[in-house]
Amino acid sequence: MLLFLFKKINSVHNIKGDIMTQKELLYVEDAVSHETSIIKILNESLEFLEDDKLITFIEEEINKHKDLKQGLLNLLEDEANE
């Protein structure tokens, strides 16, 4: 899905209104990849936890990172569809 999305974005504009460079798109791709990795690591760590407060904290962090990842993907999709 990510590869399709990034191929589709040929005219995404950056903050200045200019077309995003390949380097800028790679930064966004890296951010999405990092969020995916963080979510995976946090999910894997849940099976080793016993403290309810810590489990709740990690679950909240997972949700935050899922939201961040989805926000990045939504931004890219919105820009690609303009």
C-alpha positions as CSV (number, residue, x, y, z in Angstrom):
1,M,0.0,0.0,0.0
2,L,2.7,2.5,0.9
3,L,4.5,1.9,-2.4
4,F,1.3,2.5,-4.4
5,L,0.6,5.7,-2.3
6,F,4.1,7.1,-2.8
7,K,4.1,6.4,-6.6
8,K,0.7,8.1,-6.8
9,I,2.2,11.3,-5.3
10,N,3.8,13.2,-8.1
11,S,2.5,16.6,-7.3
12,V,2.3,16.7,-3.6
13,H,2.9,20.3,-2.3
14,N,5.1,21.1,0.7
15,I,4.4,23.9,3.2
16,K,5.6,26.6,0.9
17,G,3.2,25.4,-1.8
18,D,6.0,24.0,-3.9
19,I,6.0,20.4,-5.2
20,M,7.5,18.1,-2.6
21,T,10.9,16.8,-3.6
22,Q,11.8,13.1,-3.6
23,K,13.9,13.7,-0.5
24,E,10.9,15.2,1.3
25,L,8.7,12.3,0.3
26,L,11.4,9.9,1.6
27,Y,11.2,11.7,5.0
28,V,7.5,11.1,5.1
29,E,7.9,7.5,4.1
30,D,10.5,7.1,6.9
31,A,8.1,8.6,9.4
32,V,5.4,6.2,8.4
33,S,7.8,3.3,8.6
34,H,9.0,4.4,12.1
35,E,5.5,4.6,13.4
36,T,4.8,1.1,12.0
37,S,7.9,-0.2,13.8
38,I,7.0,1.5,17.1
39,I,3.5,0.1,17.0
40,K,4.9,-3.4,16.4
41,I,7.4,-3.2,19.2
42,L,4.8,-1.8,21.6
43,N,2.3,-4.6,20.7
44,E,5.0,-7.3,21.1
45,S,5.9,-5.9,24.6
46,L,2.4,-6.2,25.8
47,E,2.6,-10.0,26.1
48,F,5.4,-9.6,28.7
49,L,3.7,-7.1,31.0
50,E,1.6,-7.9,34.1
51,D,1.1,-4.5,35.6
52,D,-2.3,-3.2,34.6
53,K,-1.2,0.5,34.8
54,L,1.7,-0.2,32.5
55,I,-0.5,-2.2,30.1
56,T,-2.9,0.6,29.9
57,F,-0.1,3.1,29.3
58,I,1.3,1.0,26.5
59,E,-2.1,0.6,24.9
60,E,-2.6,4.4,25.0
61,E,0.8,4.8,23.3
62,I,-0.1,2.3,20.7
63,N,-3.2,4.3,19.9
64,K,-1.3,7.5,19.7
65,H,1.2,6.1,17.2
66,K,-1.6,4.5,15.2
67,D,-3.2,8.0,15.0
68,L,0.1,9.6,14.0
69,K,0.6,7.0,11.3
70,Q,-2.9,7.3,10.0
71,G,-2.6,11.1,10.0
72,L,0.5,10.9,7.8
73,L,-1.2,8.5,5.4
74,N,-4.4,10.6,5.3
75,L,-2.3,13.7,4.5
76,L,-0.5,12.0,1.7
77,E,-3.7,10.6,0.3
78,D,-5.5,13.9,0.4
79,E,-2.6,15.7,-1.3
80,A,-2.4,12.9,-4.0
81,N,-6.1,13.2,-4.8
82,E,-6.0,16.9,-5.4
